[in-house]
Every structure is written in structure tokens, then in C-alpha cells.
Amino acid sequence: MEKPIHFFLGLEWHEYATHPNNDYTMSWLNRGTGFFWIFCALVAAFIHLKSAWMAWVMYLGSFSLFFLSILFSLDKFMLWGEFLEYTLQIALPLWLVFVAFKGQYGQGFLWSIYVAIAITFFAHGLYAYGIYPQPGPWVQWCMNMFSIPDDNSAKFFLKIMGILDFVAAFFLLVPIVLLRNVALWYCVIWGTMTALARLTSNFYWDFPIQSLHQWGHEVLYRLPHGAVALLALCWGRWPGAETKVQP
């Protein structure tokens, strides 16, 4: 954030980072964001009441996740794939508003879901295949979750899964129902497994509460990678039909 800090505040990074009030401000900014997301969660639970202000809360929630994804990307040296990997999280509040207020969906809405899933898994594949450096924790998760004996084998396994991510992303954009459904089932299984891997690979029976506390939120944050694909499978059973839904 060096350039924005310099542009908006007129401060050099060292001057900003060592300012005595900086830690205090950042702490309250983080807490304020956390309270806002909790409020978003409550609004999402009652979105069926269809109050206009609820829609705006969801819009702001989507924007805040968009901004968070930019920060993740900045943290990884501006890798655009890091930003694109959170496409589903950014889009979910917007889809929720659409379904809650429209009460029905058509093929255009479904295609927006297919495209978002494809973008997410394509970005996921950039890391798994090794176009970006394969993350060390991913390698360790594969070794722990699938009992792979060494890191070279785990890296090779990730490379195969990266290829499957690319294939699934391509199939999702092909207007052939069979191929798209195969891709969606792959996304359901692999997306759910990668979310659960955060916990299963780092769970210690000696410290169960601490393990859940440290990794449970990581699972919840990434479950949409599999859950949205399952939702698309359920909603896409009647090609060409508009279907009424209850949020």
C-alpha cells in the first residue's frame, strides 16, 4: 500500500509505518470490518424480507470482499491469479440479492455462475500446476490428506490437479450439458476437498478446540468453491427454463 499511502496521505511508507497511532488505527479498522461482515451475515440470513437497505448492505459486502481480494493480491506481489481466485466469494452477495428480489433465474443467471466458477478454478490451477510457485502449505496438505510419501510426489499430484482445473474451467464454458455437468461435479468434489484440507491437514486431536479455532474459518471461507458448483448442478437441471426459487 506504499503508493496509495503516499498519494492520499502525502507520507513516505517508513513515516506511515512507524507512526505511533498506526497500530491503534489498523486494529480498530480490522475490528470495524469484522463487525461489518458479521452484520452482513445477519442481513444475508433475512434477505428474504426484501428490504432495499438489505440489498445495499450486500452490495457493500461484495465491494469489501473485492477490496480484500485486492489486498491479498498485493500481499502476493500483485499476482492477478490471487485476485481471481476469490471471484466466487465476491459474486455470492450479488447473486443472493438477485435471487431474493427477482425470485427466479434464467440461463443468463446460470451462465454468470458457470463463468465465475471457471475463473475461480482457472486461477486455482495456476498455483496447482506451477505457473505460479506451488504454495508450500498446499504440498503439505496433499501429503497429510492423501498420505503422499514425499514432496516431489505431492507436487506432481498438484500438477495433475492443476491440469484438471484448467480442463474443468474450459468445459464450464462449453455449451454441452454433459461436459459442463462433469466439470461441475469435479468442482464440487475438488473444491470441497481443498476447503476441508485446511482443517483435516492441520487438525490435532491433542488440541481439538485450538485446531478448529485456527482453521475452521479457512474452511468456511472456501466452501463456496464446491457449494456453488453443487448449487449450479441443482439449478441447471432444466436447461432453457426459468425457475422460481426461494432464497
Beta strands, then each sheet from edge to edge (+ up, - down):
strand 1: 104-105
strand 2: 243-244
sheet 1: 1+ 2-
end
